[in-house]
């Protein structure tokens, strides 16, 4: 009998708690989540519990426990030197259908001196997920954990295709697919980077999640995290509105707003950033990295500046923006695309 099975809530008791809008405590949530990840709950019970959690609203403690278990079950990527090491990720689900801003941000940040471990999958809510656009660019996304580690060491960037690193998720995937509604799993992805990057720029799909996710990351032992929500509905730092920020630094949390004008940028609508598929997303990403003036380049610069601050490469977002501009203008950011394509293609089966 496993240790977590000794002091345990039954699935039926957990469901009753959610119906009564009462919290499932940390150790109980660890136990439940392990049952789900091992495929030991029936699909009906798993569906009922994750739906119940969503209806009552998941607490910081419940999310932290669930993320802890997902990390336990993940296939890890070992990165010995985690200085300037950052994860750039969004929850998705913002419905904005923009090109892959966070993926473009990875190339700029890598060119400016950060080490980036990007963790993502195919588009679910978006027209093009990070995996889709990287494949369109020619990157081999199907790497083993040790190959991702080599990619980070060699190029400063590594992409972890979520299904390769979270095999236990196959047990809950059919339930999530059939439910078709947002559940706790939509917010767990960004909390479960298999490379354990201590720093993070995380975009979220709702303003309420800013304070929640930054506190979860604090409990999970992160170092420097910026959780952002563009108030025009984007899970990125936005050019079209103010952006809510929850920042964890030196163990302390600060919540504030930033505006494009704070950094000498013009506030412009994100409408022109919409794409229909991975091909369009690739084209817009390359325009930004090729230093073509326009909204795409500006929003990538803004997000890369924020990521470089999170990675502690820059001492402020403003300094990060300057470094990002230089990385794009010099051609270094664009060169990073070709470097990642070349490096990952050698592992093609």
Buried (B, 14 or more C-beta within 10 A) or exposed (E): EEEBEEEBBEBEEBBEBBEEEEBBBBBBBBBBBBBBBEEEBEBEBBBBBBBBBBEBEBBBBBBBBBBBBBBBBBBBBEBEEBEBBBBBBBBBBBEBBBBBBBBBBBBBBBBBBBBBBBBBBBBEBBBBBBBBBBBBBBBBBBBEBEBBBBBBEEBBBBBBBBBBBBEBBEBBEEBBEEBEEBBBBBBBBBBBBBBBBBBBBBBBBBEEBBBBBBBBBBBBEBBBBBBBBBBBBBBBBBBBBBBBBBBBBEEEBEEEEBBBEEBEBEEBEBEEBBBEEBEBBBEBBBBBBEBEEBBBBBBBBBBBBBBBBBBBBBEEBEBBBBBBBBBBEEEBBBBBBEBBBEBBEEBEE
